[in-house]
């Protein structure tokens, strides 16, 4: 283990709750591998204490931090600047100190794209389906727009929330059109889609037997389709097991978790992050036999 001294620089993650976060596991493994004098710790911050926490961080010299639920949107007015990606997503998950104050961005988009870009698919001809319309879905929409997908279908259960979700993109700079659909439309949509992304928590540990998609629907997908689940515990989820049984390519959420964290670390320490080291640290911690 690295030795912590009075010169060690402080990084961390804020959330409420934050005890479940796996970011300290992978970030400290990367920090030790790089041999840089930093430490990454969790900071439990209640919503009503967010502004106070940022003042405290500036006072004690925190160099940067991640933000997770419920702070990703609430933190934006407290920052001096956010990137165009964060503006488009409407959320910040990575913050760092500058001469003019705190600056924020959203590295979830980089994390989401990390396992897709090597696949070399004709993204400009692919019409993806996103299950769910929460904060994670927003990062996925931006990522798919960056890939070049011309039309993105979003499936949800609450008509009002779906309408608000669509409206939020209508006047944006997103290079794609967003359509919204009720859950009972899903079965009729999948035959023309080569990518489906689950952004809901359905199937997450400990409810590992659940899936957001009926098992029979998988038969309707093209054989070269991709099923992507943002959940990383368990791996594979029931969603991915069912997709794999029908011959689809499957991707779990571990790479997204790793590479959004790697992108953040590179901002903070100005060195290439060891993604594989971070991934192995998480797999070992989660007892994943992959």
KAZI-V562288 format. One record per pair of residues at least 6 apart in sequence whose ideal C-beta (glycine too) atoms are under 7 Angstrom apart, sorted by the first residue. I is the first residue (numbers start at 1). GAP is how many residues later the second one is. If there is no record, write none. Layout:
i->(I,I)
gap->(GAP,GAP)
//
This chain:
i->(1,2,2,4,7,8,8,8,9,9,9,10,10,10,10,11,11,11,11,11,11,11,11,12,12,12,12,12,12,13,13,13,13,13,13,13,14,14,14,14,14,14,15,15,15,15,16,16,16,16,16,17,18,18,18,18,19,21,21,22,22,22,23,23,23,24,24,24,25,25,25,26,26,26,26,26,27,27,27,28,28,29,29,29,30,30,30,30,30,31,31,33,33,34,34,34,36,36,38,43,45,45,47,47,50,50,50,50,51,54,54,57,63,63,63,64,64,64,64,64,65,66,66,66,67,67,67,67,68,72,72,72,72,73,73,75,75,76,76,76,79,79,79,79,79,80,80,80,80,81,82,82,82,83,85,85,85,85,86,86,86,86,88,88,88,88,89,89,89,89,89,90,91,91,91,92,92,92,93,93,93,93,94,94,94,94,94,95,95,95,96,96,96,106,107,107,107,108,108,109,109,109,109,110,110,110,111,111,111,111,111,112,112,112,112,113,113,113,114,114,114,115,115,116,123,123,123,124,124,126,126,126,127,127,127,127,127,128,128,128,128,128,128,129,129,129,129,129,129,130,130,130,130,130,130,130,130,130,131,131,131,131,131,131,131,132,132,132,133,133,133,133,133,134,136,136,137,137,140,140,141,141,141,141,142,144,144,145,145,145,149,150,150,151,151,151,152,152,153,153,153,154,154,154,154,154,155,155,155,156,156,157,162,165,166,166,169,181,186,187,187,190,190,190,190,191,193,194,194,194,194,195,195,195,196,197,198,198,198,198,199,200,202,202,202,203,203,203,203,203,203,203,204,204,205,205,208,208,209,210,211,211,211,212,213,213,215,218,218,218,218,219,221,221,223,225,226,226,226,227,227,227,227,227,228,229,229,229,229,229,230,230,231,231,231,232,232,232,232,233,235,235,235,235,236,236,236,240,240,243,244,254,254,258,258,258,258,259,261,262,262,262,265,266,266,283)
gap->(31,29,30,35,30,29,30,31,28,29,54,29,51,52,53,16,27,28,29,52,53,54,257,28,29,30,31,50,53,8,10,29,30,52,53,55,29,31,39,51,53,57,6,53,54,56,28,29,30,31,54,27,24,25,26,50,23,21,47,235,260,263,17,43,238,16,17,18,256,257,260,232,235,252,255,256,13,234,238,11,12,248,249,252,235,243,244,247,248,7,9,241,244,235,237,240,233,235,231,10,8,26,23,27,21,24,25,28,27,24,48,8,33,34,205,31,32,33,203,204,30,27,28,198,8,25,26,28,25,19,20,21,63,17,18,17,29,6,16,28,13,16,23,24,25,20,21,22,23,22,10,22,23,22,20,21,24,57,6,18,19,20,54,84,85,86,17,20,49,50,53,48,15,44,47,12,13,14,13,14,15,167,10,11,13,170,173,7,8,9,7,171,172,33,153,156,157,31,152,30,33,34,37,149,150,153,145,146,148,149,152,27,28,31,144,30,33,34,141,142,145,136,140,31,24,25,26,24,26,23,68,69,22,24,26,65,66,16,21,24,65,67,69,24,26,60,61,64,67,7,10,11,22,23,24,25,67,69,24,65,66,67,68,69,81,24,67,68,21,23,28,29,32,65,63,94,17,62,57,59,11,28,33,37,32,8,32,29,30,31,27,26,27,25,26,28,24,26,26,28,36,8,11,24,26,27,26,28,31,6,24,26,18,15,12,14,9,8,31,30,33,6,27,30,31,29,32,28,30,31,32,30,31,33,31,31,14,31,32,41,31,12,8,9,10,7,8,9,28,34,35,36,27,29,28,29,26,30,29,28,27,28,31,27,26,29,27,24,25,28,30,27,25,27,24,23,22,23,25,12,13,16,21,23,23,8,10,11,23,24,23,26,6,21,22,20,21,22,25,53,17,19,53,55,8,14,16,10,12,7,6,25,28,17,20,21,24,16,17,11,13,16,8,6,7,7)
//
